[in-house]
């Protein structure tokens, strides 16, 4: 934009007549005398510069045209190669249209003289498949930090292997595209996810027909990723069965691979994560852990990479979860037997909690005033997201046990003759309900950190031996900004996922309880919607919708809280 000098400050009429304007306001004297409307005065500063881009471009265009019409100092063969590089026919120039006269003129573009090598040509944006994989990594894949165990990091390792098989690539694309499509509410991306799922399913079925390919890591990971796809496109309770079939397929592959598979560190990591997921769903659904899985776990566990304290706790907790699953699905034993077993298991749970290393414990921060983002009067601060998940596994077990105790006490009381007296039932039921409410509150207290309302500490990679016997790394100051409640997602780090998907079932179990207030259930619904949009899973949406239906039929216990975010979710 060139400087065009000092422009006239006069009004429009004075400039047109080229007479001096006295610039009086609201109208100049010349306009008053001539009886014309005065349009005011221009801003002198804004008129100091004039946009000459179009003029300069036109001059350059004419210059290039003149140069193109000149005879170049090259051979005819070189000229033909130049024309061929830019798509012109042999011996003929490219036709260029004059934008003013619309006449056709020959034009030899300068690109023909200096063609860009194909190796230097790059796409401006990455493919939707690459974007989807990045979305999956930022929400589900985490590397070991304080705890020497990651989540789904072996998926990325498998993708980076030389000669990555198409079966693995298609299954990862199916799950990641489905998650991205849900999060962005994009039907075109979802169509790509469906197509990738169909291809991956066909290749997986073919691989499972031959033992040599069925036992490969790529086949196992493909089955697991197809199960994740079912979770992402979750529609109703039938989706649970579709997911269960993939998990049964994964357990069949793990059994087929046998104990020899644990010679590989990757195979051990895959097994531990899949086994933990199988147990948690078995606990919530009241189903048995697939056959052979516990034997494989008992064999694999001594070879795992946990430090001594962590190994002892996780092993005891795993065995306890097996017993809790058995009690939860026992429909044959009498109420007295079931209550006795459940109470005994609860005492075992107390002894397991005593084994937790100090650094694996959490800090409790009490709210000075209520927050519309967090539920209750307190929340927890954990040193690592995996530790929060393990605590919620423990809480899920406790809720399950006391649900059994409560139901069996009333069932025994209703027998003829009664198996329990009123004096026995009432205080035990009251104690069970108190523990259930306390456990639900603890699940809610774990939500702020996992959903990014407060920060997680940054930890270096663990050294040999692991820093597990220490205490909490710092005194948590509730007055510090990073420990005060913010809107969900404020402190989420794409490079460090919090394992938010592990909150879905504990939150659903909390909201499903008849002891949950309407206010607490409404908050759980909103948190499930937030998780669904953040990580792209419809499973959380379906479970939230079922709690909504329950909310409509439940008696009003307290007022419903206001929506804290727009959690609308497309179909």
NUFI-633219 format. One record per residue (C-alpha): residue number from 1; z, x, y. Coordinates in nm, 2 decimals, always signed. Layout:
residues N
NODE  num      up    east   north
NODE  NUM       Z       X       Y
...
//
This chain:
residues 571
NODE  num      up    east   north
NODE    1   +0.00   +0.00   +0.00
NODE    2   -0.12   +0.19   +0.31
NODE    3   +0.05   +0.17   +0.65
NODE    4   -0.18   -0.03   +0.88
NODE    5   +0.00   +0.04   +1.20
NODE    6   +0.20   -0.18   +1.44
NODE    7   +0.09   -0.55   +1.41
NODE    8   +0.10   -0.80   +1.69
NODE    9   +0.42   -0.99   +1.73
NODE   10   +0.25   -1.29   +1.90
NODE   11   +0.22   -1.64   +1.76
NODE   12   -0.09   -1.75   +1.57
NODE   13   -0.27   -1.92   +1.86
NODE   14   -0.21   -1.62   +2.09
NODE   15   -0.34   -1.38   +1.83
NODE   16   -0.65   -1.59   +1.78
NODE   17   -0.72   -1.61   +2.16
NODE   18   -0.62   -1.24   +2.20
NODE   19   -0.39   -1.31   +2.48
NODE   20   -0.04   -1.18   +2.55
NODE   21   +0.24   -1.39   +2.40
NODE   22   +0.58   -1.41   +2.57
NODE   23   +0.74   -1.49   +2.23
NODE   24   +0.98   -1.74   +2.37
NODE   25   +1.17   -1.96   +2.13
NODE   26   +1.13   -2.22   +1.99
NODE   27   +0.78   -2.21   +2.13
NODE   28   +0.58   -1.97   +2.35
NODE   29   +0.47   -2.06   +2.71
NODE   30   +0.10   -2.03   +2.62
NODE   31   +0.13   -2.30   +2.35
NODE   32   +0.33   -2.53   +2.59
NODE   33   +0.06   -2.50   +2.86
NODE   34   -0.22   -2.57   +2.62
NODE   35   -0.03   -2.85   +2.44
NODE   36   -0.06   -2.70   +2.10
NODE   37   +0.20   -2.67   +1.83
NODE   38   +0.35   -2.33   +1.81
NODE   39   +0.39   -2.20   +1.45
NODE   40   +0.64   -1.94   +1.53
NODE   41   +0.63   -1.56   +1.49
NODE   42   +0.57   -1.32   +1.20
NODE   43   +0.82   -1.07   +1.06
NODE   44   +0.70   -0.74   +1.20
NODE   45   +0.86   -0.53   +0.92
NODE   46   +0.69   -0.73   +0.65
NODE   47   +0.35   -0.68   +0.82
NODE   48   +0.38   -0.30   +0.84
NODE   49   +0.22   -0.27   +0.49
NODE   50   -0.07   -0.44   +0.33
NODE   51   -0.15   -0.47   -0.04
NODE   52   -0.48   -0.28   -0.08
NODE   53   -0.47   -0.26   -0.46
NODE   54   -0.77   -0.48   -0.51
NODE   55   -0.98   -0.29   -0.26
NODE   56   -0.89   +0.05   -0.41
NODE   57   -0.96   -0.08   -0.76
NODE   58   -1.30   -0.21   -0.64
NODE   59   -1.39   +0.13   -0.48
NODE   60   -1.29   +0.31   -0.80
NODE   61   -1.50   +0.07   -1.01
NODE   62   -1.81   +0.13   -0.80
NODE   63   -1.75   +0.51   -0.83
NODE   64   -1.72   +0.50   -1.21
NODE   65   -2.04   +0.29   -1.21
NODE   66   -2.23   +0.54   -1.01
NODE   67   -2.10   +0.83   -1.23
NODE   68   -2.20   +0.64   -1.55
NODE   69   -2.56   +0.59   -1.42
NODE   70   -2.60   +0.96   -1.37
NODE   71   -2.75   +1.17   -1.65
NODE   72   -2.47   +1.35   -1.83
NODE   73   -2.51   +1.72   -1.91
NODE   74   -2.48   +1.66   -2.29
NODE   75   -2.73   +1.65   -2.57
NODE   76   -2.87   +1.33   -2.70
NODE   77   -2.67   +1.37   -3.02
NODE   78   -2.35   +1.41   -2.83
NODE   79   -2.43   +1.10   -2.63
NODE   80   -2.50   +0.90   -2.94
NODE   81   -2.16   +1.01   -3.09
NODE   82   -1.99   +0.91   -2.77
NODE   83   -2.15   +0.56   -2.77
NODE   84   -2.06   +0.52   -3.14
NODE   85   -1.69   +0.61   -3.07
NODE   86   -1.65   +0.31   -2.83
NODE   87   -1.86   +0.06   -3.03
NODE   88   -2.20   +0.09   -2.85
NODE   89   -2.52   +0.07   -3.05
NODE   90   -2.71   +0.39   -3.10
NODE   91   -2.90   +0.50   -2.79
NODE   92   -2.78   +0.19   -2.59
NODE   93   -2.51   +0.16   -2.33
NODE   94   -2.24   -0.10   -2.33
NODE   95   -2.32   -0.39   -2.11
NODE   96   -2.07   -0.44   -1.82
NODE   97   -2.06   -0.76   -1.60
NODE   98   -2.02   -0.73   -1.22
NODE   99   -1.73   -0.97   -1.13
NODE  100   -1.88   -1.04   -0.79
NODE  101   -2.25   -1.09   -0.86
NODE  102   -2.22   -1.17   -1.23
NODE  103   -2.51   -0.94   -1.29
NODE  104   -2.53   -0.73   -1.61
NODE  105   -2.53   -0.36   -1.56
NODE  106   -2.52   -0.07   -1.81
NODE  107   -2.18   +0.10   -1.83
NODE  108   -2.07   +0.41   -2.02
NODE  109   -1.69   +0.40   -2.02
NODE  110   -1.50   +0.72   -1.97
NODE  111   -1.32   +0.67   -2.30
NODE  112   -1.64   +0.77   -2.48
NODE  113   -1.61   +1.11   -2.33
NODE  114   -1.25   +1.16   -2.44
NODE  115   -1.19   +0.94   -2.74
NODE  116   -0.82   +0.89   -2.84
NODE  117   -0.74   +1.02   -3.19
NODE  118   -0.66   +0.75   -3.43
NODE  119   -0.34   +0.93   -3.53
NODE  120   -0.21   +0.88   -3.17
NODE  121   -0.26   +0.51   -3.16
NODE  122   +0.07   +0.32   -3.22
NODE  123   +0.17   -0.05   -3.22
NODE  124   +0.37   -0.15   -2.92
NODE  125   +0.61   -0.36   -3.13
NODE  126   +0.73   -0.32   -3.49
NODE  127   +0.63   -0.57   -3.76
NODE  128   +0.84   -0.88   -3.81
NODE  129   +0.94   -0.74   -4.16
NODE  130   +1.08   -0.43   -3.99
NODE  131   +1.26   -0.64   -3.73
NODE  132   +1.41   -0.85   -4.01
NODE  133   +1.53   -0.54   -4.20
NODE  134   +1.69   -0.42   -3.88
NODE  135   +1.86   -0.76   -3.84
NODE  136   +1.99   -0.73   -4.20
NODE  137   +2.12   -0.38   -4.14
NODE  138   +2.30   -0.47   -3.82
NODE  139   +2.48   -0.76   -3.98
NODE  140   +2.54   -0.66   -4.34
NODE  141   +2.51   -0.29   -4.40
NODE  142   +2.80   -0.07   -4.33
NODE  143   +2.88   +0.29   -4.42
NODE  144   +3.21   +0.43   -4.55
NODE  145   +3.46   +0.51   -4.27
NODE  146   +3.84   +0.49   -4.31
NODE  147   +3.78   +0.33   -4.65
NODE  148   +3.55   +0.54   -4.87
NODE  149   +3.34   +0.23   -4.95
NODE  150   +3.05   +0.07   -4.77
NODE  151   +2.86   -0.26   -4.80
NODE  152   +2.50   -0.29   -4.90
NODE  153   +2.44   +0.07   -4.79
NODE  154   +2.28   +0.13   -5.13
NODE  155   +2.00   -0.12   -5.04
NODE  156   +1.89   +0.11   -4.75
NODE  157   +1.92   +0.41   -4.98
NODE  158   +1.69   +0.24   -5.24
NODE  159   +1.44   +0.15   -4.97
NODE  160   +1.43   +0.51   -4.85
NODE  161   +1.36   +0.65   -5.20
NODE  162   +1.01   +0.81   -5.24
NODE  163   +0.77   +0.57   -5.40
NODE  164   +0.99   +0.26   -5.33
NODE  165   +0.87   -0.02   -5.57
NODE  166   +0.72   -0.34   -5.44
NODE  167   +0.97   -0.56   -5.62
NODE  168   +1.25   -0.41   -5.42
NODE  169   +1.06   -0.42   -5.09
NODE  170   +0.96   -0.79   -5.14
NODE  171   +1.32   -0.90   -5.23
NODE  172   +1.47   -0.72   -4.93
NODE  173   +1.20   -0.88   -4.71
NODE  174   +1.27   -1.22   -4.85
NODE  175   +1.64   -1.21   -4.77
NODE  176   +1.61   -1.03   -4.44
NODE  177   +1.33   -1.26   -4.31
NODE  178   +1.53   -1.57   -4.41
NODE  179   +1.83   -1.44   -4.21
NODE  180   +1.62   -1.36   -3.91
NODE  181   +1.44   -1.69   -3.92
NODE  182   +1.77   -1.88   -3.93
NODE  183   +1.92   -1.68   -3.64
NODE  184   +1.61   -1.73   -3.42
NODE  185   +1.52   -2.08   -3.56
NODE  186   +1.17   -1.96   -3.62
NODE  187   +0.97   -2.16   -3.88
NODE  188   +0.69   -1.90   -3.89
NODE  189   +0.92   -1.63   -4.00
NODE  190   +1.08   -1.87   -4.25
NODE  191   +0.74   -1.93   -4.40
NODE  192   +0.70   -1.55   -4.44
NODE  193   +1.04   -1.54   -4.61
NODE  194   +0.94   -1.81   -4.86
NODE  195   +0.62   -1.62   -4.94
NODE  196   +0.81   -1.30   -4.99
NODE  197   +1.07   -1.48   -5.21
NODE  198   +0.79   -1.62   -5.43
NODE  199   +0.63   -1.28   -5.48
NODE  200   +0.97   -1.11   -5.54
NODE  201   +1.08   -1.38   -5.79
NODE  202   +0.75   -1.34   -5.99
NODE  203   +0.78   -0.97   -6.00
NODE  204   +1.15   -0.99   -6.10
NODE  205   +1.08   -1.23   -6.38
NODE  206   +0.81   -0.99   -6.51
NODE  207   +1.05   -0.70   -6.49
NODE  208   +1.32   -0.88   -6.68
NODE  209   +1.09   -0.94   -6.98
NODE  210   +1.09   -0.57   -7.07
NODE  211   +1.42   -0.38   -7.13
NODE  212   +1.30   -0.06   -6.97
NODE  213   +1.23   -0.23   -6.64
NODE  214   +1.52   -0.48   -6.66
NODE  215   +1.79   -0.21   -6.65
NODE  216   +1.64   -0.03   -6.35
NODE  217   +1.84   -0.02   -6.02
NODE  218   +1.54   -0.17   -5.84
NODE  219   +1.55   -0.48   -6.07
NODE  220   +1.93   -0.52   -6.02
NODE  221   +1.91   -0.49   -5.65
NODE  222   +1.62   -0.73   -5.64
NODE  223   +1.82   -0.99   -5.82
NODE  224   +2.11   -0.94   -5.58
NODE  225   +1.89   -0.97   -5.28
NODE  226   +1.73   -1.29   -5.42
NODE  227   +2.09   -1.43   -5.44
NODE  228   +2.14   -1.34   -5.08
NODE  229   +1.82   -1.53   -5.00
NODE  230   +1.96   -1.84   -5.16
NODE  231   +2.27   -1.81   -4.94
NODE  232   +2.06   -1.77   -4.63
NODE  233   +1.85   -2.08   -4.71
NODE  234   +2.15   -2.28   -4.83
NODE  235   +2.08   -2.66   -4.82
NODE  236   +2.35   -2.84   -5.02
NODE  237   +2.58   -2.80   -5.32
NODE  238   +2.27   -2.75   -5.54
NODE  239   +2.21   -2.42   -5.35
NODE  240   +2.54   -2.30   -5.50
NODE  241   +2.39   -2.34   -5.85
NODE  242   +2.07   -2.16   -5.74
NODE  243   +2.29   -1.87   -5.61
NODE  244   +2.50   -1.88   -5.93
NODE  245   +2.19   -1.84   -6.15
NODE  246   +2.10   -1.52   -5.96
NODE  247   +2.46   -1.39   -6.01
NODE  248   +2.45   -1.48   -6.38
NODE  249   +2.12   -1.28   -6.39
NODE  250   +2.29   -0.99   -6.22
NODE  251   +2.58   -0.99   -6.46
NODE  252   +2.34   -1.01   -6.76
NODE  253   +2.16   -0.70   -6.62
NODE  254   +2.49   -0.52   -6.57
NODE  255   +2.59   -0.60   -6.93
NODE  256   +2.25   -0.48   -7.05
NODE  257   +2.29   -0.15   -6.86
NODE  258   +2.62   -0.09   -7.03
NODE  259   +2.88   +0.18   -6.96
NODE  260   +2.61   +0.45   -6.92
NODE  261   +2.52   +0.31   -6.58
NODE  262   +2.84   +0.44   -6.43
NODE  263   +2.72   +0.80   -6.46
NODE  264   +2.54   +0.72   -6.13
NODE  265   +2.74   +0.69   -5.81
NODE  266   +2.50   +0.43   -5.68
NODE  267   +2.54   +0.22   -5.98
NODE  268   +2.92   +0.23   -5.95
NODE  269   +2.90   +0.12   -5.58
NODE  270   +2.67   -0.17   -5.66
NODE  271   +2.89   -0.28   -5.95
NODE  272   +3.21   -0.28   -5.74
NODE  273   +3.06   -0.49   -5.46
NODE  274   +2.89   -0.74   -5.69
NODE  275   +3.20   -0.77   -5.91
NODE  276   +3.43   -0.85   -5.60
NODE  277   +3.18   -1.11   -5.49
NODE  278   +3.17   -1.27   -5.83
NODE  279   +3.55   -1.30   -5.85
NODE  280   +3.59   -1.45   -5.50
NODE  281   +3.33   -1.72   -5.57
NODE  282   +3.48   -1.78   -5.91
NODE  283   +3.82   -1.84   -5.75
NODE  284   +3.68   -2.08   -5.49
NODE  285   +3.46   -2.27   -5.73
NODE  286   +3.71   -2.28   -6.02
NODE  287   +3.46   -2.10   -6.25
NODE  288   +3.52   -1.82   -6.50
NODE  289   +3.41   -1.47   -6.42
NODE  290   +3.09   -1.40   -6.62
NODE  291   +3.15   -1.26   -6.97
NODE  292   +3.17   -0.88   -7.00
NODE  293   +3.24   -0.81   -6.64
NODE  294   +3.61   -0.75   -6.67
NODE  295   +3.55   -0.50   -6.95
NODE  296   +3.30   -0.31   -6.74
NODE  297   +3.54   -0.31   -6.45
NODE  298   +3.83   -0.17   -6.66
NODE  299   +3.60   +0.11   -6.78
NODE  300   +3.45   +0.19   -6.44
NODE  301   +3.77   +0.17   -6.23
NODE  302   +3.91   +0.52   -6.32
NODE  303   +3.59   +0.67   -6.20
NODE  304   +3.59   +0.49   -5.86
NODE  305   +3.63   +0.69   -5.54
NODE  306   +3.95   +0.53   -5.41
NODE  307   +4.25   +0.74   -5.31
NODE  308   +4.55   +0.69   -5.54
NODE  309   +4.73   +0.44   -5.32
NODE  310   +4.42   +0.24   -5.26
NODE  311   +4.32   +0.25   -5.62
NODE  312   +4.66   +0.12   -5.74
NODE  313   +4.66   -0.17   -5.49
NODE  314   +4.30   -0.28   -5.55
NODE  315   +4.34   -0.26   -5.93
NODE  316   +4.65   -0.47   -5.92
NODE  317   +4.49   -0.72   -5.69
NODE  318   +4.18   -0.75   -5.91
NODE  319   +4.39   -0.82   -6.22
NODE  320   +4.59   -1.07   -6.02
NODE  321   +4.28   -1.25   -5.91
NODE  322   +4.17   -1.28   -6.27
NODE  323   +4.50   -1.45   -6.36
NODE  324   +4.48   -1.68   -6.05
NODE  325   +4.12   -1.78   -6.15
NODE  326   +4.25   -1.87   -6.50
NODE  327   +4.53   -2.08   -6.37
NODE  328   +4.31   -2.25   -6.12
NODE  329   +4.06   -2.36   -6.38
NODE  330   +4.31   -2.45   -6.66
NODE  331   +4.28   -2.82   -6.72
NODE  332   +4.45   -2.82   -7.06
NODE  333   +4.81   -2.70   -7.00
NODE  334   +5.09   -2.93   -6.90
NODE  335   +5.23   -2.94   -6.54
NODE  336   +5.55   -2.75   -6.63
NODE  337   +5.35   -2.46   -6.79
NODE  338   +5.11   -2.44   -6.49
NODE  339   +5.39   -2.45   -6.23
NODE  340   +5.58   -2.18   -6.41
NODE  341   +5.27   -1.95   -6.44
NODE  342   +5.18   -2.00   -6.08
NODE  343   +5.53   -1.92   -5.95
NODE  344   +5.53   -1.61   -6.17
NODE  345   +5.20   -1.50   -6.03
NODE  346   +5.32   -1.55   -5.68
NODE  347   +5.61   -1.31   -5.75
NODE  348   +5.35   -1.07   -5.88
NODE  349   +5.16   -1.11   -5.55
NODE  350   +5.47   -1.01   -5.36
NODE  351   +5.50   -0.69   -5.56
NODE  352   +5.13   -0.61   -5.50
NODE  353   +5.19   -0.65   -5.12
NODE  354   +5.46   -0.39   -5.14
NODE  355   +5.21   -0.14   -5.27
NODE  356   +4.98   -0.16   -4.97
NODE  357   +4.97   +0.17   -4.78
NODE  358   +5.10   +0.16   -4.43
NODE  359   +4.76   +0.23   -4.27
NODE  360   +4.62   -0.07   -4.45
NODE  361   +4.87   -0.31   -4.29
NODE  362   +4.79   -0.50   -3.97
NODE  363   +4.95   -0.54   -3.63
NODE  364   +5.04   -0.89   -3.51
NODE  365   +4.98   -0.97   -3.14
NODE  366   +5.13   -1.28   -2.99
NODE  367   +4.94   -1.46   -2.72
NODE  368   +5.11   -1.50   -2.39
NODE  369   +4.91   -1.81   -2.32
NODE  370   +4.68   -2.02   -2.54
NODE  371   +4.31   -1.91   -2.57
NODE  372   +4.02   -2.15   -2.63
NODE  373   +3.86   -1.88   -2.85
NODE  374   +4.14   -1.80   -3.09
NODE  375   +4.34   -2.05   -3.28
NODE  376   +4.72   -2.05   -3.29
NODE  377   +4.97   -1.83   -3.11
NODE  378   +4.90   -1.49   -3.26
NODE  379   +4.62   -1.28   -3.41
NODE  380   +4.59   -0.97   -3.62
NODE  381   +4.46   -0.61   -3.55
NODE  382   +4.33   -0.43   -3.86
NODE  383   +4.23   -0.06   -3.89
NODE  384   +3.91   -0.14   -4.08
NODE  385   +3.71   -0.46   -4.15
NODE  386   +3.72   -0.40   -4.53
NODE  387   +4.10   -0.41   -4.52
NODE  388   +4.08   -0.75   -4.34
NODE  389   +3.86   -0.87   -4.62
NODE  390   +4.10   -0.76   -4.89
NODE  391   +4.39   -0.93   -4.71
NODE  392   +4.18   -1.25   -4.70
NODE  393   +4.11   -1.22   -5.07
NODE  394   +4.49   -1.20   -5.12
NODE  395   +4.54   -1.51   -4.90
NODE  396   +4.27   -1.70   -5.09
NODE  397   +4.46   -1.64   -5.41
NODE  398   +4.79   -1.75   -5.26
NODE  399   +4.64   -2.07   -5.12
NODE  400   +4.49   -2.14   -5.46
NODE  401   +4.82   -2.08   -5.64
NODE  402   +5.02   -2.31   -5.41
NODE  403   +4.76   -2.58   -5.43
NODE  404   +4.80   -2.57   -5.81
NODE  405   +5.19   -2.58   -5.77
NODE  406   +5.17   -2.87   -5.53
NODE  407   +4.93   -3.08   -5.74
NODE  408   +5.11   -3.01   -6.07
NODE  409   +5.45   -3.10   -5.92
NODE  410   +5.33   -3.44   -5.82
NODE  411   +5.14   -3.48   -6.14
NODE  412   +5.45   -3.40   -6.34
NODE  413   +5.66   -3.64   -6.13
NODE  414   +5.41   -3.92   -6.20
NODE  415   +5.44   -3.87   -6.58
NODE  416   +5.63   -4.12   -6.79
NODE  417   +5.89   -4.00   -6.84
NODE  418   +5.89   -3.77   -6.53
NODE  419   +5.87   -3.40   -6.60
NODE  420   +6.04   -3.32   -6.27
NODE  421   +6.32   -3.50   -6.09
NODE  422   +6.28   -3.60   -5.73
NODE  423   +6.55   -3.34   -5.64
NODE  424   +6.32   -3.07   -5.79
NODE  425   +5.99   -3.19   -5.65
NODE  426   +6.06   -3.25   -5.29
NODE  427   +6.20   -2.91   -5.19
NODE  428   +5.94   -2.73   -5.39
NODE  429   +5.65   -2.93   -5.25
NODE  430   +5.79   -2.87   -4.90
NODE  431   +5.81   -2.50   -4.96
NODE  432   +5.46   -2.49   -5.11
NODE  433   +5.32   -2.68   -4.80
NODE  434   +5.49   -2.44   -4.57
NODE  435   +5.34   -2.14   -4.75
NODE  436   +5.00   -2.29   -4.74
NODE  437   +5.02   -2.36   -4.37
NODE  438   +5.14   -2.00   -4.31
NODE  439   +4.86   -1.86   -4.52
NODE  440   +4.60   -2.07   -4.33
NODE  441   +4.74   -1.94   -4.00
NODE  442   +4.70   -1.58   -4.13
NODE  443   +4.34   -1.65   -4.22
NODE  444   +4.27   -1.78   -3.87
NODE  445   +4.45   -1.48   -3.72
NODE  446   +4.20   -1.25   -3.89
NODE  447   +3.90   -1.42   -3.73
NODE  448   +3.92   -1.27   -3.37
NODE  449   +3.86   -0.91   -3.48
NODE  450   +3.59   -0.99   -3.74
NODE  451   +3.40   -1.21   -3.49
NODE  452   +3.41   -0.95   -3.21
NODE  453   +3.68   -1.11   -2.99
NODE  454   +3.87   -0.79   -2.99
NODE  455   +3.77   -0.43   -3.07
NODE  456   +3.77   -0.23   -3.39
NODE  457   +3.88   +0.14   -3.38
NODE  458   +3.62   +0.40   -3.44
NODE  459   +3.70   +0.62   -3.74
NODE  460   +3.54   +0.95   -3.85
NODE  461   +3.41   +0.98   -4.21
NODE  462   +3.69   +1.03   -4.46
NODE  463   +3.76   +1.38   -4.58
NODE  464   +3.86   +1.47   -4.93
NODE  465   +4.18   +1.30   -5.03
NODE  466   +4.13   +1.04   -4.75
NODE  467   +4.37   +0.96   -4.46
NODE  468   +4.54   +0.68   -4.65
NODE  469   +4.91   +0.76   -4.64
NODE  470   +4.95   +0.77   -4.27
NODE  471   +5.07   +0.50   -4.03
NODE  472   +4.88   +0.29   -3.78
NODE  473   +4.68   +0.53   -3.56
NODE  474   +4.80   +0.41   -3.23
NODE  475   +5.04   +0.16   -3.07
NODE  476   +4.84   -0.15   -3.00
NODE  477   +4.89   -0.25   -2.64
NODE  478   +4.83   -0.62   -2.60
NODE  479   +4.78   -0.57   -2.23
NODE  480   +4.48   -0.34   -2.28
NODE  481   +4.15   -0.52   -2.22
NODE  482   +4.01   -0.44   -2.56
NODE  483   +4.30   -0.61   -2.73
NODE  484   +4.28   -0.93   -2.52
NODE  485   +4.08   -1.22   -2.65
NODE  486   +3.72   -1.24   -2.53
NODE  487   +3.44   -1.48   -2.63
NODE  488   +3.31   -1.43   -2.99
NODE  489   +3.06   -1.15   -3.02
NODE  490   +3.18   -0.95   -2.72
NODE  491   +3.28   -0.64   -2.92
NODE  492   +3.03   -0.66   -3.21
NODE  493   +2.85   -0.34   -3.27
NODE  494   +2.50   -0.35   -3.44
NODE  495   +2.57   -0.01   -3.59
NODE  496   +2.90   -0.12   -3.75
NODE  497   +2.90   -0.47   -3.90
NODE  498   +3.24   -0.64   -3.96
NODE  499   +3.15   -0.81   -4.28
NODE  500   +3.16   -1.14   -4.11
NODE  501   +3.01   -1.32   -4.41
NODE  502   +3.33   -1.26   -4.60
NODE  503   +3.50   -1.50   -4.36
NODE  504   +3.30   -1.80   -4.47
NODE  505   +3.48   -1.90   -4.78
NODE  506   +3.84   -1.83   -4.66
NODE  507   +3.77   -2.03   -4.34
NODE  508   +3.62   -2.31   -4.54
NODE  509   +3.92   -2.32   -4.78
NODE  510   +4.15   -2.33   -4.47
NODE  511   +3.96   -2.62   -4.32
NODE  512   +3.93   -2.80   -4.65
NODE  513   +4.30   -2.82   -4.69
NODE  514   +4.46   -3.16   -4.63
NODE  515   +4.74   -2.98   -4.45
NODE  516   +4.50   -2.86   -4.18
NODE  517   +4.52   -3.04   -3.84
NODE  518   +4.21   -3.19   -3.69
NODE  519   +4.24   -2.93   -3.41
NODE  520   +4.24   -2.64   -3.65
NODE  521   +3.96   -2.79   -3.86
NODE  522   +3.74   -2.83   -3.55
NODE  523   +3.80   -2.47   -3.46
NODE  524   +3.70   -2.36   -3.81
NODE  525   +3.38   -2.56   -3.78
NODE  526   +3.29   -2.39   -3.46
NODE  527   +3.36   -2.04   -3.61
NODE  528   +3.14   -2.12   -3.91
NODE  529   +2.86   -2.22   -3.68
NODE  530   +2.90   -1.90   -3.48
NODE  531   +2.89   -1.69   -3.80
NODE  532   +2.58   -1.88   -3.92
NODE  533   +2.39   -1.81   -3.60
NODE  534   +2.51   -1.45   -3.58
NODE  535   +2.42   -1.34   -3.93
NODE  536   +2.15   -1.60   -4.01
NODE  537   +2.30   -1.79   -4.31
NODE  538   +2.28   -2.16   -4.36
NODE  539   +2.56   -2.15   -4.61
NODE  540   +2.81   -2.15   -4.33
NODE  541   +2.62   -2.44   -4.16
NODE  542   +2.64   -2.66   -4.48
NODE  543   +3.01   -2.59   -4.53
NODE  544   +3.08   -2.66   -4.16
NODE  545   +2.89   -2.99   -4.19
NODE  546   +3.09   -3.09   -4.49
NODE  547   +3.41   -3.03   -4.29
NODE  548   +3.26   -3.24   -4.01
NODE  549   +3.23   -3.53   -4.25
NODE  550   +3.59   -3.47   -4.36
NODE  551   +3.69   -3.47   -3.99
NODE  552   +3.54   -3.81   -3.93
NODE  553   +3.74   -3.97   -4.21
NODE  554   +4.06   -3.78   -4.16
NODE  555   +4.34   -3.95   -3.96
NODE  556   +4.38   -3.82   -3.61
NODE  557   +4.66   -3.56   -3.61
NODE  558   +4.60   -3.39   -3.27
NODE  559   +4.33   -3.39   -3.01
NODE  560   +4.00   -3.21   -3.08
NODE  561   +3.95   -2.88   -2.89
NODE  562   +3.66   -2.84   -2.66
NODE  563   +3.35   -2.66   -2.79
NODE  564   +3.38   -2.29   -2.70
NODE  565   +3.01   -2.20   -2.74
NODE  566   +2.68   -2.38   -2.80
NODE  567   +2.66   -2.35   -3.18
NODE  568   +2.37   -2.59   -3.24
NODE  569   +2.17   -2.47   -3.54
NODE  570   +1.81   -2.56   -3.62
NODE  571   +1.69   -2.69   -3.95
//
